[in-house]
Amino acid sequence: LEAGLNCIGCGARLQDQDDQAAGYLPLSALKKLINTDNLLCQRCFRLRHYNEIQPVELTDDDFVKLLSQISESKALVVYVIDVFDFSGSLINGLPRFVGSNNPILVVGNKVDLLPKLLNKRHLHDWLARQLKENGLHPEEILLTSAAHPQNLDDILAAIDEHRHGQDVYIVGTTNVGKSTLINQIIKSRTGIQELITTSRFPGTTLDRIEIPLEDGQNLIDTPGIIKKDQMAHVLSSADLKYALPKNEIKPRTYQLNAEQTIFIGALARFDFQIGDRSAVTAYFENNLMLHRTKMGGADEFYTKHAGELLKPVPEKVTRLVRHEFKTTKKSDLVFAGLGWISLPAGIQVAGWAPEGVAVTIREAMI
Ligand code: GDP
């Protein structure tokens, strides 16, 4: 690999270090292929032989270049977001680069993770308000679970309705389920025989993957953008798998007095600082251990029990950073990419997370 070999599919420099980046090929596979003229990266191999899209990542800067390219063409933008991780799904600059010229269709994915009792209309309207606050005015918002889609036809119909005969770009941050959704679309469209990698996105190292639509236009897969202030960046991949929800979340409600603390594993901490006795509800992966204690002794408690009673622990940072908020309405305190705690109006709280992981407050979702 040091000799500098390139994939014959997308042209990316082959590498065996990062399976999420362009040009990844495990060394064992390279050894088998080295004397053939089929030197394909893993992503192009799966595309060619299994008609399957694998996710690939891109940093913010490269993505801005890609967005400006989309803004120069006439196209429909399908923006996939993860309803469990709304803040992690936001793409800086998306409204500026895309919204002005091109219509946007939002697909809110992973609805299966939210409590079944949550009214879909309510979720839809909440999403619409959140998107508006962030400068996005989509033509339509559709809700789905790409992993088990029941309404794929609705999504395909909406895409057809809003694209007005133009190309369709599918965008999203990493891990929102963009590849899962595209693969479902490919599977459902039996007519799609061969996916193609075509020209590069100018200024980036990445190829475009085009999925032909009936009228000669294309559905174009774009790389996922990495969000830097997410829990994913301070957890080992095994711990991340453990800490992220896989099934419907069972909300956990606590009656708290002022000066009580809840630890979320050793990953985050919630302090109810000031306010009348209140109910707060936590939305995290069901197996993630929550532990209630007195705020006064919480620092000591953490030092003593991180790694045993409180698990998992962040991999790269050990210090939790404190963020303080006062609620004026029913709100969610969000730990980026991990989950949230819903709070009543009129209390003062603090959310703690590893350095570099965002803690924010938003209108309550549920
Ligand atoms: P991408 O980076 O946006 O392309 O995301 P992927 O398609 O690779 O999906 C990221 C993770 O989310 C994978 O573990 C998927 O299995 C999971 N996932 C995708 N769609 C859904 C869904 O609808 N529900 C749930 N629970 N998980 C999903």
Boltz pocket constraint, residues with backbone or C-beta under 6 A from the ligand:
constraints:
  - pocket:
      binder: B
      contacts: [[A, 54], [A, 55], [A, 56], [A, 109], [A, 110], [A, 111], [A, 112], [A, 113], [A, 144], [A, 145], [A, 146], [A, 147], [A, 148], [A, 172], [A, 173], [A, 174], [A, 175], [A, 176], [A, 177], [A, 178], [A, 179], [A, 180], [A, 181], [A, 224], [A, 245], [A, 246], [A, 247]]
      max_distance: 6.0
